[in-house]
Amino acid sequence: VQLQASGGGLVRAGDSLRLSCAISRQTFSGAHIAWFRQAPGKEREFVAAIRLPDNHKNYVESVLGRFTVSRDNAKSSVYLQMNSLKPGDTAVYYCARRGSPLNIGSVRRADLYNYWGQGTLVTVSS
């Protein structure tokens, strides 16, 4: 299983970015895909997730209304559209995969995801 995150960069507060997570095609279905982030000196934090069998989505409260997670089955990819970015969003963003769906109470647990991408850096200047 391979995951490859991309799309990070340096932007100003208020700008938008779209992160992409390309996933091995044969492992795309039936999975739970999540985005986490880790800022310097901080623990890894759950950002958003999409449950592929039913497209159910979850978000951390701090990104509600600004970030949107989506999928493209044809490209075996999951995206994180980030709007109205803030300096506090600065972090390395990782996509992660679990081979089976998670319930709502567990979706934010990083230890339940089996595979991780390499991370892409998002820097938001004020």
C-alpha positions as CSV (number, residue, x, y, z in Angstrom):
1,V,0.0,0.0,0.0
2,Q,1.4,3.4,-1.0
3,L,0.1,6.8,-0.2
4,Q,1.6,9.9,-1.6
5,A,0.7,13.3,-0.3
6,S,1.3,16.5,-2.3
7,G,0.1,20.0,-2.8
8,G,1.7,21.9,0.2
9,G,3.3,25.2,-0.1
10,L,3.8,28.7,1.3
11,V,0.7,30.9,1.2
12,R,-0.7,33.9,3.0
13,A,-3.4,34.0,5.5
14,G,-6.8,33.8,3.8
15,D,-5.4,31.9,0.8
16,S,-6.4,28.4,-0.3
17,L,-4.6,25.2,-1.0
18,R,-5.7,21.7,-2.1
19,L,-3.7,18.7,-0.8
20,S,-3.8,15.5,-2.7
21,C,-3.3,11.9,-1.5
22,A,-2.8,9.4,-4.2
23,I,-3.5,5.8,-3.0
24,S,-2.6,2.5,-4.6
25,R,-5.7,1.7,-6.7
26,Q,-6.1,-1.9,-5.5
27,T,-6.4,-0.7,-1.9
28,F,-8.7,2.3,-2.4
29,S,-12.0,0.7,-1.8
30,G,-13.4,-0.1,1.6
31,A,-10.9,2.1,3.4
32,H,-11.0,5.0,5.8
33,I,-8.7,7.8,4.7
34,A,-7.7,10.6,7.0
35,W,-5.6,13.8,7.1
36,F,-3.5,14.5,10.1
37,R,-1.1,17.4,10.7
38,Q,1.8,18.1,12.9
39,A,3.1,21.5,13.7
40,P,6.6,22.1,15.1
41,G,6.8,21.1,18.7
42,K,3.3,19.7,18.8
43,E,1.7,16.3,18.7
44,R,0.1,15.0,15.5
45,E,-3.5,16.2,15.2
46,F,-6.5,14.8,13.4
47,V,-7.8,17.1,10.7
48,A,-10.4,15.3,8.6
49,A,-11.4,11.9,7.4
50,I,-13.6,10.2,4.8
51,R,-15.0,6.8,5.0
52,L,-15.0,5.4,1.5
53,P,-17.8,2.9,1.6
54,D,-20.4,5.5,2.4
55,N,-18.6,8.8,2.0
56,H,-19.1,9.8,5.6
57,K,-16.8,12.7,6.6
58,N,-15.4,14.0,9.9
59,Y,-13.6,17.1,10.7
60,V,-11.8,18.6,13.7
61,E,-13.7,21.6,15.0
62,S,-11.0,24.1,14.2
63,V,-11.4,23.5,10.4
64,L,-15.1,23.2,10.1
65,G,-16.4,25.4,7.4
66,R,-12.9,26.0,6.0
67,F,-11.6,22.5,5.0
68,T,-13.4,19.9,2.8
69,V,-12.3,16.3,2.3
70,S,-13.3,14.7,-1.0
71,R,-12.5,11.7,-3.2
72,D,-12.0,10.8,-6.8
73,N,-12.5,7.2,-7.4
74,A,-11.2,7.3,-11.0
75,K,-7.9,8.7,-9.7
76,S,-7.8,6.7,-6.4
77,S,-7.2,9.9,-4.7
78,V,-8.5,11.8,-1.7
79,Y,-8.2,15.6,-1.4
80,L,-8.2,18.2,1.3
81,Q,-9.4,21.6,0.1
82,M,-8.2,24.2,2.6
83,N,-9.8,27.6,2.4
84,S,-9.3,30.7,4.6
85,L,-6.0,29.4,5.8
86,K,-4.7,30.8,9.0
87,P,-1.1,30.8,10.4
88,G,-2.3,28.3,13.0
89,D,-2.8,25.8,10.1
90,T,0.9,25.7,9.5
91,A,2.1,22.1,9.8
92,V,3.2,19.0,7.9
93,Y,0.1,17.3,6.6
94,Y,-0.1,13.6,6.3
95,C,-2.6,11.3,4.7
96,A,-3.2,8.0,6.3
97,R,-5.2,4.8,5.5
98,R,-6.9,2.2,7.4
99,G,-8.1,-0.9,5.4
100,S,-11.5,-1.1,7.1
101,P,-13.9,1.6,8.1
102,L,-13.8,3.1,11.6
103,N,-16.6,4.2,13.8
104,I,-17.0,7.9,14.6
105,G,-15.5,7.5,18.0
106,S,-12.3,6.1,16.7
107,V,-11.7,8.0,13.5
108,R,-9.4,10.6,15.2
109,R,-7.0,8.0,16.6
110,A,-3.7,8.0,14.6
111,D,-2.7,4.6,16.0
112,L,-5.6,2.9,14.1
113,Y,-4.3,3.9,10.7
114,N,-2.0,1.3,9.1
115,Y,-0.3,3.3,6.3
116,W,0.9,6.8,6.1
117,G,2.1,9.1,3.3
118,Q,5.3,11.0,3.6
119,G,3.8,14.4,4.5
120,T,3.6,17.7,2.7
121,L,4.4,21.0,4.4
122,V,1.9,23.8,4.5
123,T,3.1,27.2,5.7
124,V,0.7,30.1,6.2
125,S,2.2,33.5,6.7
126,S,0.3,36.3,8.5
